[in-house]
Amino acid sequence: MLRTLIENEIMLQRAEKLGLLATDPEVDAKFNEIKAPYKPRRSSSASLEGRKMTANDLKTNMRRD
């Protein structure tokens, strides 16, 4: 498991050096696309809470993916 975490961090650093990370507008657009079916807002928040995540956690994961 530790090896996988290290490899993921190395790949993330390489992607950042090569300019392959998603930009803030790209992440925000994808976040809004995912969030759209969960109106009102309370439903999307409940879904994230069920996963023990915040909106920022989700955006960070989206950027890495």
C-alpha atoms as one frame of an Amber mdcrd trajectory, in Angstrom:
protein
   0.000   0.000   0.000   2.827   2.396   0.854   4.484   1.650  -2.467   1.280
   2.543  -4.310   0.998   5.846  -2.435   4.592   6.712  -3.280   4.144   5.789
  -6.939   0.981   7.888  -7.152   2.757  10.889  -5.649   5.655  10.513  -8.096
   3.233  10.321 -11.029   1.389  13.390  -9.748   4.650  15.342  -9.501   5.631
  14.318 -13.033   2.231  15.318 -14.379   2.555  18.686 -12.661   6.005  19.275
 -14.182   4.642  18.423 -17.633   1.616  20.680 -17.185  -0.848  17.799 -17.344
  -2.889  18.642 -14.250  -6.429  19.873 -14.719  -6.903  23.616 -14.371  -9.247
  25.179 -11.815 -11.886  26.022 -14.462 -11.780  22.429 -15.763 -12.186  21.010
 -12.262 -15.004  23.448 -11.431 -16.839  22.590 -14.656 -16.617  18.848 -13.978
 -17.620  19.368 -10.334 -20.710  21.332 -11.401 -21.547  18.625 -13.944 -21.396
  15.941 -11.264 -23.294  18.066  -8.753 -26.109  19.081 -11.142 -28.364  16.030
 -10.617 -28.245  16.577  -6.833 -30.477  19.618  -6.540 -31.239  21.004  -4.033
 -27.748  21.434  -2.664 -28.551  19.515   0.482 -28.670  16.248  -1.486 -25.160
  16.636  -2.910 -23.817  17.562   0.520 -25.481  14.519   2.050 -23.953  12.311
  -0.622 -20.481  13.682   0.110 -20.987  13.359   3.854 -21.944   9.729   3.344
 -18.551   9.216   1.747 -16.875  11.265   4.501 -15.674  13.792   1.916 -15.918
  17.531   1.462 -16.383  19.355  -1.826 -12.683  20.277  -1.712 -11.723  16.617
  -1.219 -13.742  15.695  -4.289 -12.164  18.469  -6.357  -8.677  17.368  -5.285
  -9.449  13.802  -6.329 -10.866  15.000  -9.635  -7.740  17.044 -10.331  -5.520
  14.030  -9.658  -7.631  11.733 -11.779
